[in-house]
Every structure is written in C-alpha cells, then in structure tokens.
C-alpha cells in the first residue's frame, strides 16, 4: 500500500529511469478500458474527467472505449483549464474522433447523461485531497452516487476518498499498488493493474524524492526558520567540517555554525564569511572540557552533525559519547559521521530510539557493528535493515550502491560516479543530510533526498571536470540540482 506522495515520487522516478509519464498515462487508460471490455456486455459509458492526470487517464480510456461503444465524456471544467501537458495532449486526441464531449458549461445536462448510460467512470480527482470537495465536484459526486441501476467505476482512487463527500464505486481500478486509505468499504472491489512503472523507481532514489519532500521555505519566513545547523568537527583535520557547512548552506539551511578547537578557529573562519565559527575550550582537539559549551549550542539549533575531521584521541572519543548521549536524550536530530561513528563502536545503546542517522562506508560499518559488510547487495540490505530496526535510527551505508534505511523503509542509490571517491565527498553528503534535517525533514526522507542531490551534483561536476573533480565541485553544483528538479 502506497502513501499519496509516494505515488508522485514513483511517477517522477519512473520518468528518470526511462519510462515517461505519457507512457504511464496511456497504459493506465488502456487498463481501465480493458476492464470494461472484459467485464460488461454492450456498455453505454459516461466518463467524468477532472483537469489533472486522473482526468488524463479518463481521456485515454475514452479513446479506447469509443472504438466499440457509445461514450460520452464530461469535463469538470473547460479545456483551457486542463492542468498538465500530457492530459492536454490526450484531450486534443479525443477531439479527432466521433465522441460526445460536454464540459462544465453543460451542468444542466448531467442528469440526462447519467440516465442514458449504464457504466459511469469516475476519473475526476486523484490522491492527496484535503478539506472539502469544491463545486461543481461536490454536486456531481452526489448526483453520481444517487444514480439508480448504474455501475460506478473509479479510476485509481474514488474522487473525494477520505473526505466527507466521496464517490462510492462498485469497482476501483488502481495502478501499481493500493493507495493508503483504500479498502472495499470506500472503493468497492479493488483491482490492481500494472502500468509499467519500472522496478528501479520503487527501489532506487531519484528526483521524485527531491521534488515531493524538499521543504520549500515559506515566503513570510525569516532568518533561522529554515534551518539552524551545528557542526562539531575539526582538530586534526580542518577542511572536513567546512565542506559539510558549505554543503548545508547550498541545500538551503539558514544558519550554519562550526564548533572547533582554539588552534584552528581562525583558519576555519577564513574559509568563508558565510560560516559562523565558535571557539571551543580545548587547544587542539575535542575534549570533555568542551561538552558543556556544546550542549548549550545544541539547544539553539535544529540539527547537529558530529564527526567530520575530529580524529580519534581518547578524549575526543569520550566527548563524542557525552554529546551524542545528550542529543539522544533531548531528541535533537543528529548525524554521526566519519570519526564520530568509530567513537560509538562500543556504545550502540546511546543511539537507541534517538533521532539519529549514521553514515558509514564499509570499513566504518565494520568498526561500528563488528560485522563485515556483505559483498552481495541483497545481504547488505538485510544487514543495514537489521541494525536500523535494532537501534531505531537511520543508516546510510555508502558504497557502489548506497543502502539507506530507517528500519521501516529501505531505498538504494546508484546516482554517483567513480570520481566521487575523492576526499571530502562524504563530508558533503553529511552536510546535505544535516541541512535537510534542520529543515524538519524526516530521517528517511533526508537521506533519500540527500543521496539524489549529492550524486546528481557529483555527476554534473564529473561532466565538467572528469576524474579531476573535487568535493568543492560537488558543493557548487548543488544549486543546479535544486533548480532542475524543484
């Protein structure tokens, strides 16, 4: 059973992986027509179509059915109001065949249309409706429900499903899988039909996650309301936390602060005027003397990243445990990356039921779990899912095929290239994830969106710089990914 937004994710990812929405609509309408042909003798058909893609499915069905049966089509609106280009294209095709078409200007004729037909197809509105049905949909739905001795068939989902006013069909022809909220009480008999969505679109991330789940800022929002990030990193390595910070900004976070030891503060601050830098008490590396200050900083932000460039001194390991325990108890979203993962290798329970994500590669996964990551993908998936379920956290295992899971939902990612083994791309990925988390995205969706943004930005950079690309090139192409797919 699929949630409403996931249907839209599937459609966009199907197109990304080679199956255009035009083809999916054609097959949806054809499957609806096949159901009518196979189950009814000499049907007299009226099709009520909305202005979006659900209506487009109805247009296609009308084209197929009108070859052998009398069909009348009622458009709930006017042709100029049809929302999508593929629906408009399929409506234009209808005008080239002998078919009686009515529109909203003929509302007075609905009773007679219903009276003379035996099959009523509802292709008005699809998933994701809220509030109440507006006119004329409300009135049309009531008229259809009140019609006598008719067979009502809904396309994908009944119009108004989940609202106070909804079509009550005898059958619902739904596509790919049942949608959330569907049962026989509201849908009649449910018939699931394949329309050719490629398997990759269901398993692998793509632009659908970005376009549907990216938290777009509201026009009336002000500084800080679209994400405040704290990055705890640096010491032995200076560049890593900076890469994460810049990636967080590029993905849309409002304010990004890096907390670093004294001796590198001025160097880190010199990288960019955009970054806020806070000086810790320690000279060279994170130590327990810094934890009280860091706890105060954590309470002022929306999400925290800990790990990039920290190193693994005994004092740093102890500090990571203290900080992550504090974040876990306060349910503050946290990404544990790089050295931070290794620091928690003997303290898994700190993370249990926290609002945390870990982002290991194969070696770090072994250090964290004491398990060698399997070489075959199917067993990798099982390992990652098991650990995500056990700790109730998000896990993003980086590899030739990334494995992403929160224990309930698992996705794969293969959008990247071999040049992205260059140092720093993991820090970029972690920065993207924490930036999205700071914007109140769920753990699983932050990981899914970040996988696509990071990989697609890397692919754009690769086209320009080939094997000479750097992590900063990935960062600079993040806005291009947002522009293309949002």
ChimeraX attribute file (.defattr): number of C-alpha atoms within 10 A of each C-alpha:
attribute: neighborCount
match mode: 1-to-1
recipient: residues
	/A:1	10
	/A:2	14
	/A:3	13
	/A:4	15
	/A:5	14
	/A:6	17
	/A:7	20
	/A:8	17
	/A:9	21
	/A:10	26
	/A:11	20
	/A:12	23
	/A:13	26
	/A:14	24
	/A:15	20
	/A:16	17
	/A:17	15
	/A:18	12
	/A:19	17
	/A:20	15
	/A:21	18
	/A:22	17
	/A:23	14
	/A:24	20
	/A:25	25
	/A:26	19
	/A:27	20
	/A:28	28
	/A:29	25
	/A:30	20
	/A:31	24
	/A:32	28
	/A:33	20
	/A:34	14
	/A:35	14
	/A:36	18
	/A:37	16
	/A:38	8
	/A:39	8
	/A:40	12
	/A:41	9
	/A:42	11
	/A:43	19
	/A:44	15
	/A:45	23
	/A:46	25
	/A:47	28
	/A:48	25
	/A:49	26
	/A:50	28
	/A:51	22
	/A:52	20
	/A:53	24
	/A:54	24
	/A:55	31
	/A:56	30
	/A:57	29
	/A:58	33
	/A:59	30
	/A:60	24
	/A:61	26
	/A:62	29
	/A:63	23
	/A:64	18
	/A:65	21
	/A:66	18
	/A:67	12
	/A:68	11
	/A:69	15
	/A:70	17
	/A:71	21
	/A:72	20
	/A:73	22
	/A:74	22
	/A:75	25
	/A:76	25
	/A:77	18
	/A:78	14
	/A:79	14
	/A:80	8
	/A:81	12
	/A:82	21
	/A:83	15
	/A:84	13
	/A:85	13
	/A:86	19
	/A:87	24
	/A:88	21
	/A:89	14
	/A:90	21
	/A:91	21
	/A:92	13
	/A:93	13
	/A:94	19
	/A:95	12
	/A:96	9
	/A:97	11
	/A:98	12
	/A:99	16
	/A:100	14
	/A:101	15
	/A:102	19
	/A:103	17
	/A:104	15
	/A:105	11
	/A:106	13
	/A:107	15
	/A:108	9
	/A:109	13
	/A:110	17
	/A:111	13
	/A:112	9
	/A:113	17
	/A:114	20
	/A:115	13
	/A:116	12
	/A:117	19
	/A:118	17
	/A:119	20
	/A:120	24
	/A:121	26
	/A:122	29
	/A:123	29
	/A:124	30
	/A:125	26
	/A:126	21
	/A:127	21
	/A:128	13
	/A:129	14
	/A:130	10
	/A:131	9
	/A:132	14
	/A:133	18
	/A:134	9
	/A:135	10
	/A:136	12
	/A:137	20
	/A:138	17
	/A:139	13
	/A:140	18
	/A:141	22
	/A:142	14
	/A:143	15
	/A:144	22
	/A:145	15
	/A:146	11
	/A:147	14
	/A:148	11
	/A:149	10
	/A:150	18
	/A:151	18
	/A:152	23
	/A:153	28
	/A:154	29
	/A:155	28
	/A:156	28
	/A:157	30
	/A:158	30
	/A:159	28
	/A:160	24
	/A:161	21
	/A:162	17
	/A:163	13
	/A:164	10
	/A:165	18
	/A:166	20
	/A:167	25
	/A:168	25
	/A:169	27
	/A:170	17
	/A:171	21
	/A:172	28
	/A:173	22
	/A:174	24
	/A:175	23
	/A:176	17
	/A:177	14
	/A:178	20
	/A:179	18
	/A:180	13
	/A:181	15
	/A:182	19
	/A:183	13
	/A:184	13
	/A:185	10
	/A:186	20
	/A:187	26
	/A:188	19
	/A:189	15
	/A:190	21
	/A:191	16
	/A:192	15
	/A:193	18
	/A:194	13
	/A:195	18
	/A:196	14
	/A:197	22
	/A:198	16
	/A:199	11
	/A:200	18
	/A:201	21
	/A:202	18
	/A:203	15
	/A:204	22
	/A:205	27
	/A:206	30
	/A:207	24
	/A:208	27
	/A:209	26
	/A:210	24
	/A:211	18
	/A:212	19
	/A:213	18
	/A:214	21
	/A:215	15
	/A:216	12
	/A:217	14
	/A:218	9
	/A:219	6
	/A:220	5
	/A:221	9
	/A:222	10
	/A:223	10
	/A:224	16
	/A:225	15
	/A:226	21
	/A:227	24
	/A:228	25
	/A:229	31
	/A:230	29
	/A:231	28
	/A:232	28
	/A:233	30
	/A:234	27
	/A:235	25
	/A:236	16
	/A:237	14
	/A:238	18
	/A:239	18
	/A:240	24
	/A:241	31
	/A:242	26
	/A:243	24
	/A:244	30
	/A:245	30
	/A:246	24
	/A:247	31
	/A:248	31
	/A:249	22
	/A:250	20
	/A:251	24
	/A:252	22
	/A:253	27
	/A:254	19
	/A:255	22
	/A:256	27
	/A:257	21
	/A:258	25
	/A:259	24
	/A:260	31
	/A:261	23
	/A:262	18
	/A:263	15
	/A:264	18
	/A:265	20
	/A:266	12
	/A:267	12
	/A:268	21
	/A:269	17
	/A:270	11
	/A:271	13
	/A:272	12
	/A:273	9
	/A:274	14
	/A:275	18
	/A:276	15
	/A:277	19
	/A:278	20
	/A:279	17
	/A:280	22
	/A:281	17
	/A:282	16
	/A:283	15
	/A:284	16
	/A:285	25
	/A:286	31
	/A:287	20
	/A:288	18
	/A:289	13
	/A:290	20
	/A:291	19
	/A:292	12
	/A:293	14
	/A:294	18
	/A:295	15
	/A:296	10
	/A:297	16
	/A:298	24
	/A:299	14
	/A:300	11
	/A:301	19
	/A:302	22
	/A:303	29
	/A:304	29
	/A:305	29
	/A:306	28
	/A:307	26
	/A:308	30
	/A:309	24
	/A:310	29
	/A:311	21
	/A:312	18
	/A:313	15
	/A:314	11
	/A:315	13
	/A:316	22
	/A:317	22
	/A:318	17
	/A:319	20
	/A:320	27
	/A:321	20
	/A:322	16
	/A:323	20
	/A:324	24
	/A:325	18
	/A:326	17
	/A:327	23
	/A:328	18
	/A:329	14
	/A:330	13
	/A:331	14
	/A:332	20
	/A:333	24
	/A:334	29
	/A:335	27
	/A:336	27
	/A:337	28
	/A:338	24
	/A:339	22
	/A:340	31
	/A:341	23
	/A:342	24
	/A:343	25
	/A:344	21
	/A:345	16
	/A:346	13
	/A:347	13
	/A:348	15
	/A:349	12
	/A:350	19
	/A:351	23
	/A:352	18
	/A:353	16
	/A:354	22
	/A:355	22
	/A:356	27
	/A:357	29
	/A:358	25
	/A:359	24
	/A:360	24
	/A:361	18
	/A:362	16
	/A:363	13
	/A:364	23
	/A:365	23
	/A:366	15
	/A:367	18
	/A:368	20
	/A:369	17
	/A:370	12
	/A:371	12
	/A:372	14
	/A:373	20
	/A:374	13
	/A:375	9
	/A:376	8
	/A:377	15
	/A:378	9
	/A:379	12
	/A:380	18
	/A:381	20
	/A:382	15
	/A:383	18
	/A:384	23
	/A:385	23
	/A:386	15
	/A:387	18
	/A:388	25
	/A:389	18
	/A:390	14
	/A:391	19
	/A:392	21
	/A:393	22
	/A:394	30
	/A:395	29
	/A:396	27
	/A:397	23
	/A:398	19
	/A:399	14
	/A:400	13
	/A:401	15
	/A:402	21
	/A:403	25
	/A:404	28
	/A:405	28
	/A:406	25
	/A:407	20
	/A:408	11
	/A:409	13
	/A:410	21
	/A:411	20
	/A:412	22
	/A:413	21
	/A:414	16
	/A:415	20
	/A:416	23
	/A:417	15
	/A:418	12
	/A:419	19
	/A:420	22
	/A:421	14
	/A:422	13
	/A:423	12
	/A:424	21
	/A:425	25
	/A:426	24
	/A:427	27
	/A:428	26
	/A:429	28
	/A:430	34
	/A:431	36
	/A:432	32
	/A:433	32
	/A:434	37
	/A:435	36
	/A:436	28
	/A:437	32
	/A:438	31
	/A:439	25
	/A:440	17
	/A:441	19
	/A:442	16
	/A:443	23
	/A:444	23
	/A:445	22
	/A:446	25
	/A:447	30
	/A:448	28
	/A:449	24
	/A:450	26
	/A:451	30
	/A:452	24
	/A:453	31
	/A:454	28
	/A:455	23
	/A:456	22
	/A:457	22
	/A:458	29
	/A:459	22
	/A:460	19
	/A:461	25
	/A:462	21
	/A:463	10
	/A:464	11
	/A:465	13
	/A:466	14
	/A:467	15
	/A:468	12
	/A:469	18
	/A:470	20
	/A:471	23
	/A:472	16
	/A:473	18
	/A:474	26
	/A:475	28
	/A:476	16
	/A:477	20
	/A:478	25
	/A:479	15
	/A:480	15
	/A:481	20
	/A:482	18
	/A:483	8
	/A:484	9
	/A:485	14
	/A:486	13
